[in-house]
Amino acid sequence: MTEHAEYTDHHGPEGPAIRGTVVVVPGRGETRETYTRLGRRLAADAYRVRVVDPVPLDADDPAASLTWFGARITEAVEGTAGPDGVARPVVLVGADTGAVAVAALLGGGGSTAADAVVLAGLPARAAAPGDWDDELNARTFCPAHRAMLTGDSGFRRGALDEAVPDALLTAAYGSGADVPALILTGDADPLADRDALTRTAKSLPRARLSVVRDAHHDVLNDMQHRSVAAEIVSFLEALRNELVPLVTVESTAW
């Protein structure tokens, strides 16, 4: 892992060719360190992973927020280029408001050079105000992730109480992005609107809605993080095969 003022990078093992580029966009309150575990896991499968800082969303000027974000993502992607250029496919993984920004940007025709997106924990509402235990319970039941959030001095507590700009939520849920999209949500996420997510998934030309059993808002980092990472890797590998799954179940007794 390498880190500097603006990005945290996770590099794959030496030897295998890089299979693609993944740029992770955190959500409210989170830091780049929030996605260290996910970054390392995807990098181990020979993907080039770059985690950027959370995107500030200005309720008074959402269009400017998206313009800034689009330029930031383009810069982040271009900065991963090696001797043979940027490894494709390029996939944006957004969590919480990171997912809102990614969906709204692509839905509005913003140029991000993305070949596909993963939208994780796309919120529909702010959390009810509460104490730290309430926030942790809304986010995750994973002991390791809870300890990481508690010990991260850069993590901003109470951020889930902050409303997401309505204009950006509307743009995200009404996105008509024409790139493949994997939408991930936990069925125990108190901030999610499953009906709205289903409508969005059905409205997109190439989208899959995957619901994670017993997972909370931090669906990328909850108890089921291994299975969620496997779902993302399966999506990444299918992208390289024109969205045709590489594994299908022919017969099963469970």
Backbone torsions as a table, in degrees:
resi	resn	phi	psi	omega
1	MET	NA	137.1	174.1
2	THR	-122.9	151.0	-175.5
3	GLU	-144.8	141.2	170.3
4	HIS	-143.0	-166.5	-168.2
5	ALA	-62.3	-25.1	-171.8
6	GLU	-117.0	-23.8	-174.6
7	TYR	-137.2	158.0	165.0
8	THR	-120.3	126.0	-176.3
9	ASP	-110.7	141.2	174.4
10	HIS	-122.7	122.3	-176.3
11	HIS	-105.6	145.6	178.8
12	GLY	-73.4	172.5	179.3
13	PRO	-65.9	151.7	177.9
14	GLU	-68.4	140.1	177.4
15	GLY	115.5	-67.8	-178.3
16	PRO	-66.1	145.4	176.1
17	ALA	-66.7	144.0	178.7
18	ILE	-66.4	131.2	-172.1
19	ARG	-94.3	-6.0	179.5
20	GLY	160.7	176.6	-177.7
21	THR	-121.5	129.9	179.9
22	VAL	-119.9	124.8	176.3
23	VAL	-113.5	120.7	-176.2
24	VAL	-100.7	130.3	179.7
25	VAL	-115.0	109.2	-178.9
26	PRO	-67.9	173.1	-179.6
27	GLY	-112.8	-159.3	-173.9
28	ARG	-59.4	127.6	175.5
29	GLY	82.1	-17.4	-171.8
30	GLU	-80.6	164.8	175.5
31	THR	-124.0	175.0	176.8
32	ARG	-62.1	-31.6	-178.7
33	GLU	-64.7	-22.9	179.2
34	THR	-57.1	-27.8	-174.1
35	TYR	-112.2	24.4	176.5
36	THR	-62.3	-45.6	-177.9
37	ARG	-62.7	-46.1	178.9
38	LEU	-65.0	-43.1	-179.8
39	GLY	-59.7	-44.9	179.4
40	ARG	-64.2	-38.6	-177.3
41	ARG	-67.9	-44.0	179.2
42	LEU	-68.9	-36.4	178.2
43	ALA	-64.5	-33.6	179.1
44	ALA	-63.5	-22.8	176.4
45	ASP	-94.1	20.1	172.3
46	ALA	74.6	28.5	171.6
47	TYR	-101.9	141.4	176.6
48	ARG	-83.4	117.9	-173.7
49	VAL	-116.8	130.7	175.2
50	ARG	-128.4	125.2	177.8
51	VAL	-104.2	125.2	-179.0
52	VAL	-101.4	172.9	175.4
53	ASP	-73.0	156.4	176.3
54	PRO	-57.9	150.8	-178.9
55	VAL	-91.7	128.4	175.1
56	PRO	-76.3	129.0	-179.3
57	LEU	-109.3	117.7	-176.5
58	ASP	-94.6	112.1	-179.4
59	ALA	-64.0	-27.3	-178.7
60	ASP	-80.9	-21.1	-179.3
61	ASP	-147.5	68.4	-177.3
62	PRO	-61.2	-32.9	-179.7
63	ALA	-63.6	-40.8	178.0
64	ALA	-65.2	-36.3	177.4
65	SER	-59.7	-44.5	-178.0
66	LEU	-70.3	-36.9	177.2
67	THR	-61.9	-46.1	178.1
68	TRP	-61.6	-44.5	-178.1
69	PHE	-63.9	-42.8	179.3
70	GLY	-60.0	-43.4	178.5
71	ALA	-65.3	-38.5	-179.5
72	ARG	-64.8	-42.9	-179.4
73	ILE	-68.2	-42.2	177.7
74	THR	-57.8	-44.2	178.2
75	GLU	-63.0	-41.9	-179.3
76	ALA	-64.4	-42.1	179.5
77	VAL	-65.6	-48.2	-178.1
78	GLU	-61.8	-30.7	-179.2
79	GLY	-71.7	-10.6	177.6
80	THR	-87.9	-4.0	-173.5
81	ALA	-60.6	136.0	173.3
82	GLY	-104.3	-162.7	-179.5
83	PRO	-57.1	-30.3	-179.2
84	ASP	-101.1	15.7	179.7
85	GLY	92.3	-165.1	179.9
86	VAL	-77.1	130.6	179.1
87	ALA	-74.1	126.8	-178.9
88	ARG	-110.5	152.6	9.4
89	PRO	-76.0	154.7	173.6
90	VAL	-100.2	123.5	-175.5
91	VAL	-124.5	127.5	175.2
92	LEU	-94.4	127.6	177.5
93	VAL	-113.0	110.8	-179.7
94	GLY	-110.2	140.1	176.9
95	ALA	-119.1	137.0	177.1
96	ASP	55.1	-122.5	179.8
97	THR	-68.8	-20.0	171.4
98	GLY	-64.0	-38.6	176.4
99	ALA	-67.9	-39.1	177.2
100	VAL	-59.8	-47.6	-178.0
101	ALA	-63.2	-43.3	-179.7
102	VAL	-62.6	-48.9	-177.9
103	ALA	-65.3	-42.2	-179.2
104	ALA	-66.8	-39.8	-179.6
105	LEU	-64.0	-49.3	-178.8
106	LEU	-69.4	-35.5	179.1
107	GLY	-65.7	-27.4	179.0
108	GLY	-90.5	6.7	178.7
109	GLY	83.2	13.8	179.3
110	GLY	-64.2	140.8	-178.5
111	SER	-86.6	115.2	179.9
112	THR	-124.8	-3.4	-175.7
113	ALA	61.7	20.2	-179.7
114	ALA	-83.2	137.6	175.4
115	ASP	-93.2	-18.1	-179.0
116	ALA	-166.8	166.2	179.8
117	VAL	-137.2	152.6	168.0
118	VAL	-120.3	121.9	-179.4
119	LEU	-110.4	109.4	-173.2
120	ALA	-114.1	130.6	177.8
121	GLY	61.9	39.2	179.0
122	LEU	-62.2	117.1	-173.8
123	PRO	-84.0	157.3	172.9
124	ALA	-117.3	-14.5	-176.3
125	ARG	-155.4	166.6	173.7
126	ALA	-83.7	159.2	176.7
127	ALA	-73.6	152.1	173.4
128	ALA	-69.3	137.7	179.9
129	PRO	-55.4	140.4	-179.9
130	GLY	-167.0	-171.5	179.8
131	ASP	-90.9	-173.8	-175.3
132	TRP	-62.8	-39.3	178.6
133	ASP	-62.7	-38.5	178.1
134	ASP	-63.4	-41.6	179.7
135	GLU	-65.8	-44.2	178.0
136	LEU	-59.2	-41.6	-179.3
137	ASN	-66.4	-32.1	176.5
138	ALA	-71.9	-33.9	-175.0
139	ARG	-81.9	-50.2	-167.4
140	THR	-165.9	150.3	170.5
141	PHE	-109.3	5.6	-179.3
142	CYS	-74.6	119.6	-177.6
143	PRO	-59.2	-40.1	-178.8
144	ALA	-65.8	-41.3	-179.6
145	HIS	-70.8	-38.9	177.1
146	ARG	-61.0	-42.3	178.9
147	ALA	-66.2	-38.7	179.6
148	MET	-64.2	-45.2	179.4
149	LEU	-63.9	-41.5	-178.7
150	THR	-65.4	-35.3	-176.6
151	GLY	-90.4	-5.9	-177.9
152	ASP	-84.8	108.8	-177.6
153	SER	-66.5	-21.0	180.0
154	GLY	-86.9	-13.3	-179.3
155	PHE	-68.9	135.1	-175.7
156	ARG	-100.5	105.7	-177.8
157	ARG	-70.4	148.2	179.1
158	GLY	82.8	1.3	-175.1
159	ALA	-66.2	-29.1	-179.5
160	LEU	-66.4	-16.6	176.9
161	ASP	-73.7	-15.4	-175.5
162	GLU	-78.6	131.2	-179.9
163	ALA	-69.1	145.3	174.0
164	VAL	-88.8	135.4	-179.5
165	PRO	-51.3	127.7	-176.3
166	ASP	-57.1	-38.8	-177.8
167	ALA	-62.5	-37.3	-179.6
168	LEU	-75.4	-36.9	175.4
169	LEU	-62.0	-43.9	178.8
170	THR	-61.4	-43.0	179.3
171	ALA	-65.9	-37.8	-178.9
172	ALA	-67.7	-47.5	-177.8
173	TYR	-74.5	-22.2	177.6
174	GLY	-99.5	13.9	-176.4
175	SER	-59.3	137.5	176.0
176	GLY	-113.2	29.4	-177.0
177	ALA	-55.9	137.1	-175.1
178	ASP	-99.3	21.1	176.7
179	VAL	-105.0	153.9	177.4
180	PRO	-57.2	139.0	-177.3
181	ALA	-133.3	130.8	170.4
182	LEU	-106.7	118.1	179.7
183	ILE	-104.6	123.2	-177.8
184	LEU	-115.2	130.8	176.0
185	THR	-144.5	148.8	174.9
186	GLY	-91.0	141.6	-178.8
187	ASP	-77.8	-2.2	173.7
188	ALA	-113.0	19.5	-179.8
189	ASP	-79.4	114.1	-177.6
190	PRO	-73.5	-10.4	-178.1
191	LEU	-100.9	-1.3	-174.6
192	ALA	-92.2	155.4	172.3
193	ASP	-122.6	97.8	-174.1
194	ARG	-61.9	-38.3	-179.7
195	ASP	-63.1	-42.9	179.7
196	ALA	-66.2	-39.7	178.2
197	LEU	-63.7	-40.6	179.3
198	THR	-63.7	-43.7	178.8
199	ARG	-62.4	-42.3	179.8
200	THR	-63.4	-45.7	-179.7
201	ALA	-60.4	-41.1	-178.9
202	LYS	-71.8	-24.4	-178.6
203	SER	-81.8	-18.7	-178.6
204	LEU	-86.2	146.2	-175.5
205	PRO	-69.5	-29.4	-177.8
206	ARG	-142.5	79.5	-176.2
207	ALA	-135.2	150.0	173.9
208	ARG	-130.9	130.0	174.3
209	LEU	-101.3	116.0	179.3
210	SER	-111.6	122.5	-177.9
211	VAL	-103.3	127.8	-175.5
212	VAL	-99.8	120.3	-175.1
213	ARG	-63.6	130.0	175.6
214	ASP	65.7	10.2	-179.7
215	ALA	-85.6	150.2	-177.7
216	HIS	-102.8	-158.6	-171.0
217	HIS	-64.6	-40.2	178.8
218	ASP	-81.5	67.5	-170.3
219	VAL	-63.5	-24.9	177.7
220	LEU	-76.8	-14.7	-173.0
221	ASN	-130.9	16.8	-179.4
222	ASP	-87.2	-169.8	-175.5
223	MET	-55.4	-28.0	-174.1
224	GLN	-94.4	22.4	-171.7
225	HIS	-59.2	-31.0	178.9
226	ARG	-66.5	-45.7	179.5
227	SER	-67.3	-36.3	178.6
228	VAL	-66.6	-43.6	177.2
229	ALA	-61.6	-39.0	178.0
230	ALA	-63.8	-37.7	177.3
231	GLU	-64.3	-39.6	178.6
232	ILE	-66.6	-44.9	178.5
233	VAL	-61.6	-40.9	177.5
234	SER	-60.2	-40.1	176.9
235	PHE	-65.2	-44.9	179.6
236	LEU	-60.8	-42.4	-179.9
237	GLU	-68.8	-36.6	177.2
238	ALA	-65.2	-34.1	177.1
239	LEU	-58.2	-36.0	-179.3
240	ARG	-75.5	-7.3	-177.8
241	ASN	-124.0	34.4	177.8
242	GLU	56.6	37.2	178.1
243	LEU	66.7	13.9	173.9
244	VAL	-85.9	121.2	-179.7
245	PRO	-60.1	139.6	179.8
246	LEU	-81.2	-20.3	179.2
247	VAL	-127.2	128.1	173.1
248	THR	-126.1	150.8	-179.6
249	VAL	-91.7	118.5	179.8
250	GLU	-91.6	-36.9	179.2
251	SER	-152.3	141.1	179.8
252	THR	-152.8	150.4	176.6
253	ALA	-111.9	12.6	177.9
254	TRP	-146.6	NA	NA
